[in-house]
Amino acid sequence: MSRMSTLEKRLHLRTISPLKKVLARLKLRRSSKPKVKGRRMKIAFFTDTYLPNVDGVVNSILSYRKELERRGHHVSVFTSGTKNDEEENEDAEVFYFDSVRFPPYPQYKIALFPFGSRQIVKEQGIQIVHSHAIASMGLAAVATAKTLNLPLVGTFHTMAPRAGFLVAKDEIGKSIFSALTWQAIKQFYKPYDLVLAPTETIQKMLNENGVAHTGVAPNGIDTQRFFPNHNGHLVREMMGIGENEHVVLTAGRISEEKNVDVLVKAAKIVLAKENAKFIVQGDGPARTKCIKLARKLGISDHFFFTGFVKDFEVPFFYNACDVFATASTFETQGLSLLEAMGCGRISVGADALAIPELIKPGKNGFLFQPFNEEEMADRLVEALRLSSKERKRISRAARQTALKYSIKNSTDVLLKQYKRVL
């Protein structure tokens, strides 16, 4: 663990100055504030997770909020949290409600009695309630919208029915958990005027399980921030990774459903054929398990578990890798995958849930059978051994895929969906 701690210190202390200097030199173009067409809206986002947490839901909310406000709309956020969260964020439009931690994932919190949101929403003149939550803040969104007779929209972000591993070890128990959870989700979304899925795959699953009034509104990424450049060498230099070594990166929450252990097992096979290093950028309850597995397999010297890195550092990590990999079977869309594609990275992902909507084998990346470390290793080796010509072709295709999901395009879709209920 001392090696990991030292690495984290190097990342956070030594990268700040050089990375910021590079950012300044890049002078990324920022779009001028557009003229607002149509009416300006006052929107309330309800969420069970927000800053200081960092995950796909939070990143989605931050991106949407920034783009909506850029267009002249007003967005308030209602979330679970603590006094410390409120003091740290210092955002007058974010309202935190006292919470308790969720034991399986201590970084997440469940708000206690968040129904004071109704008065705040009324005072602010909110015109539409958009819930990104399925726990207590989701219930608060329902109560607020129905009491004030406001349109109620929800986005289904998390594949909760596949979280049976939290309560059951055998397949029968997991199946029962899934069936009961889908029933709960169906009941939860009954009061909603519109339920949005980030992908067509998830919309189909919602419909098959009795959720009505659905639509698709993909989460977007900042394609001006996540774009191909040559500054990944800074990360390589800091980690002591040689020019002749390949780099495979995975990023995000390290939890059971993300299956990072499958990547660790695949790495053992890859290292018998290729000279490579593996970066696991993120944190979560399964991190220690994955570190121990790498040690058990005798490949810990080839792994860097960085923990969460600072927000401005994230694009540099994507650009440092040759291949981005994810073994997750839990993705309703896959924002980290899209961010990597935005940086022109070749991706290897599990053929599960929404990932095949993004990765087209041989065109912009590669797929493997879920939980199959041998096949994952084969696809990683295939990606690492691409010719320069093929690598450029797939990289360009990955970038083009990401551009379809720019936050501008995604917000256009979201606003069209809002019109269905306004």
Residue, then its C-alpha position, 0 to 999 in steps of 0.5 A: m500500500s505504501r507504493m500506492s500512497t506514494l503514487e497518489k502523492r506524486l499525482h496530486l502534488r507533481t501534476i498540478s503545475p505542469l498540467k495547468k500550464v499545458l491547459a493554459r497553452l491549449k487555450l481550449r475554445r469556449s463557446s460564446k453564450p448563445k441567444v436563447k430561443g423560446r422561453r427560459m425555464k426554471i428546472a429542478f434536478f433531484t438526485d441521490t448523489y452529488l458533489p463531492n461524490v464523483d460518478g456518472v450520475v453526478n457528471s451527467i447532472l453537472s454537464y446538463r446543468k452547465e449547458l442548460e444555464r449557458r442557454g439561459h435556463h435556470v437549474s436548481v439541484f436538490t440532493s442528499g448530503t451534509k453540512n460539510d458538503e454544503e460548505e464545501n460546495e458553496d453553491a446557492e442553487v444546490f440544496y442539501f438535505d440531512s442524510v445517512r450513509f448507505p452501508p454497501y457504498p459509504q460514499y453515498k447517502i440517503a436523505l432523511f425527510p427531504f420533503g422541505s424541497r416543496q417550499i423551496v421549489k414553490e418559492q423559486g417558481i420552478q416549472i419542471v421537476h427532473s428526478h435523477a434519483i430512485a431513493s429518498m430524493g426521488l420520492a421527494a421529487v414525486a411529492t414536490a411535483k404532484t403537490l405543486n402540479l408540476p410536470l415530472v420527468g425522471t432519468f433511469h441512470t442505475m441498473a439496480p435490478r442487477a445489484g442482487f450480489l449485494v444481498a444474494k450469493d446464488e443465482i436464484g436469490k439474484s433472480i428473485f431480487s431482480a424481479l422484485t426490484w423491477q416491480a418496485i421500479k415500475q411502481f416508483y415511476k407510475p406517477y411520472d409524466l415521462v421516464l427517460a433512458p440514456t440509451e435505446t437498450i435501457q428504454k427497451m428494458l423499461n418497457e419490457n418491465g412495465v414502465a410506461h411513458t418512456g423516451v431516450a435522452p443520452n447523457g452528454i460529454d464535453t467533447q472540447r475537454f475530452f479530445p485527442n492530444h499528445n499530453g498523455h506523456l506527462v502521466r507516463e513520465m510521472m509514473g515511470i512508464g517507458e516509451n516502449e510500454h503499452v498502457v491500458l486504462t480503466a476508470g470510474r467507481i471500483s465496485e463489484e458490478k464494474n468487474v475490475d477483477v476481470l481486467v486484473k485476471a485478463a492482464k495476467i494473460v496479456l503480460a505473457k504476450e505484451n509489455a504493458k502497464f495497467i492504470v486503474q483510475g478511481d476508487g470504491p469498495a472493491r479496490t482493496k480486493c483488486i489490489k490483493l488479486a494483482r499481488k496474488l497473480g504476481i503482477s502488482d508491479h504492472f498495476f497503478f491504482t491511483g484512486f480518484v484524480k483531480d478533475f482537470e487531470v482526467p483527460f490527461f489520463y485518457n490520452a496517456c493510454d493506448v487502450f481503454a478497457t471496461a469489464s462492467t456489465f452494469e452500464t446504462q450508457g457508459l460515460s467514462l467509455l464515451e470520454a475515452m472515445g472523445c480522446g480518440r482512444i481504442s476501447v475494449g468493453a464487455d458485450a453487455l447492456a448499453i456498451p454495444e450501442l457505443i462499441k462497434p467491433g472492428k470499427n471503433g473498438f472491440l467487444f468480449q463476452p462478459f466475465n470472460e478474462e481469456e476473451m478480454a485478454d485476446r481483444l486487448v492484445e488485438a487492440l495493442r497490436l494494431s498497425s499504425k494505419e488501423r489504429k488511426r482509423i479506429s481512433r478517428a471512428a471512436r472520436q466520431t462516435a463521441l461527437k454524437y454524444s456531445i453535451k450540446n447534442s444531448t441537451d438538444v434532445l433533452l429539451k425536446q423531451y421536456k416539450r412533451v410534458l410542458 
